[in-house]
């Protein structure tokens, strides 16, 4: 009887450990995918900003294509953010993910190259804060 109880407890502990490891891996995958998606969206947004400097009327096919790419990557990034929301156990992490996503928007309307650089830095700071909080959760 004692052996059976011990085996059952050991088995339950092993299952709990396996579930925790699986969740940790899911979080690691989701958090890194989100950071990558934000970075990709930032790059596309900067490219769009540059195209709009050359083509303020947005009449060139390259500019329209840059708009389309930003929209596509924006949707993909939002999808990745939803996954973070589903997996994060910390509401602060969810808020930091939202802040990083929100920091992309102002890049589009930067009036000068200096403002563009400042807004890119704001985004990087927001993304670094998200990554720092995510790292604590997965370690």
C-alpha positions as CSV (number, residue, x, y, z in Angstrom):
1,X,0.0,0.0,0.0
2,X,2.8,2.4,0.9
3,X,4.6,1.6,-2.4
4,X,1.5,2.3,-4.4
5,X,1.0,5.7,-2.7
6,X,4.6,6.6,-3.2
7,X,4.5,5.7,-6.9
8,X,1.3,7.7,-7.4
9,X,2.8,10.7,-5.8
10,X,6.0,10.4,-7.8
11,X,3.9,10.0,-11.0
12,X,1.8,13.1,-10.1
13,X,5.0,15.1,-9.5
14,X,6.5,14.0,-12.8
15,X,3.3,15.0,-14.6
16,X,3.2,18.4,-12.9
17,X,6.9,19.0,-13.8
18,X,6.3,18.0,-17.5
19,X,3.3,20.4,-17.7
20,X,5.3,23.2,-16.2
21,X,8.1,22.6,-18.6
22,X,5.7,22.5,-21.6
23,X,4.2,25.8,-20.5
24,X,7.6,27.3,-20.1
25,X,8.5,26.3,-23.6
26,X,5.2,27.6,-25.0
27,X,5.9,30.9,-23.3
28,X,9.4,31.1,-24.5
29,X,8.2,30.5,-28.1
30,X,5.4,33.0,-27.8
31,X,7.4,35.7,-26.2
32,X,10.3,35.5,-28.7
33,X,7.9,35.3,-31.6
34,X,6.2,38.4,-30.4
35,X,9.5,40.3,-30.0
36,X,10.5,39.2,-33.5
37,X,7.1,40.3,-34.9
38,X,7.4,43.7,-33.3
39,X,10.9,44.1,-34.8
40,X,9.7,43.1,-38.2
41,X,6.8,45.6,-38.0
42,X,9.2,48.3,-36.9
43,X,11.4,47.6,-40.0
44,X,8.5,47.7,-42.3
45,X,7.2,50.9,-40.7
46,X,10.6,52.7,-41.1
47,X,10.7,51.6,-44.7
48,X,7.2,53.0,-45.2
49,X,8.3,56.3,-43.6
50,X,11.2,56.5,-46.0
51,X,9.0,55.8,-49.0
52,X,6.5,58.5,-47.9
53,X,9.4,61.0,-47.7
54,X,10.1,60.2,-51.3
55,X,6.5,59.9,-52.4
56,X,4.2,62.1,-50.2
57,X,1.2,61.5,-52.4
58,X,1.6,57.7,-52.0
59,X,1.1,57.3,-55.8
60,X,4.1,55.0,-56.4
61,X,3.5,51.2,-56.3
62,X,6.4,50.8,-53.9
63,X,4.8,53.1,-51.4
64,X,1.4,51.3,-51.7
65,X,3.2,48.0,-51.3
66,X,5.0,49.3,-48.2
67,X,1.5,50.2,-46.7
68,X,0.2,46.8,-47.5
69,X,3.3,45.1,-45.9
70,X,2.8,47.3,-42.7
71,X,-0.8,46.2,-42.5
72,X,0.1,42.6,-43.0
73,X,2.8,42.7,-40.4
74,X,0.7,44.7,-38.0
75,X,-2.0,42.0,-38.1
76,X,0.6,39.3,-37.5
77,X,2.1,41.2,-34.6
78,X,-1.3,41.7,-33.1
79,X,-1.9,38.0,-33.4
80,X,1.4,37.3,-31.7
81,X,0.3,39.7,-28.9
82,X,-2.9,37.8,-28.4
83,X,-0.8,34.6,-27.9
84,X,1.2,36.5,-25.2
85,X,-2.0,37.5,-23.5
86,X,-3.2,33.9,-23.4
87,X,0.0,32.5,-22.0
88,X,1.3,35.2,-19.7
89,X,0.6,34.7,-16.0
90,X,1.7,38.3,-15.3
91,X,-0.6,41.2,-16.2
92,X,2.5,43.5,-16.2
93,X,4.0,41.5,-19.1
94,X,0.7,41.8,-21.1
95,X,0.9,45.6,-20.5
96,X,4.5,45.7,-21.6
97,X,3.6,43.8,-24.8
98,X,0.8,46.3,-25.5
99,X,3.2,49.2,-24.9
100,X,5.7,47.8,-27.4
101,X,3.0,47.4,-30.0
102,X,1.7,50.9,-29.3
103,X,5.2,52.3,-29.7
104,X,5.2,51.3,-33.4
105,X,2.4,53.7,-34.4
106,X,4.2,57.0,-33.7
107,X,7.1,56.0,-36.0
108,X,4.8,56.4,-39.0
109,X,4.1,60.0,-38.3
110,X,7.6,61.2,-37.4
111,X,8.1,64.7,-38.9
112,X,11.9,64.4,-39.3
113,X,14.7,61.9,-39.3
114,X,15.6,62.9,-35.8
115,X,12.1,62.3,-34.6
116,X,12.1,59.0,-36.4
117,X,15.3,58.0,-34.6
118,X,13.8,59.1,-31.2
119,X,10.6,57.1,-31.8
120,X,12.6,54.0,-32.9
121,X,14.5,54.3,-29.6
122,X,11.2,54.6,-27.7
123,X,10.1,51.4,-29.3
124,X,13.4,49.7,-28.6
125,X,13.1,50.7,-24.9
126,X,9.5,49.3,-24.8
127,X,10.6,46.1,-26.4
128,X,13.6,45.8,-24.1
129,X,11.2,46.2,-21.1
130,X,9.0,43.4,-22.5
131,X,11.9,41.1,-23.1
132,X,13.3,41.7,-19.6
133,X,10.0,40.9,-18.0
134,X,9.5,37.9,-20.2
135,X,12.9,36.5,-19.4
136,X,12.1,36.6,-15.7
137,X,8.9,34.6,-16.3
138,X,10.6,31.9,-18.4
139,X,13.6,31.4,-16.1
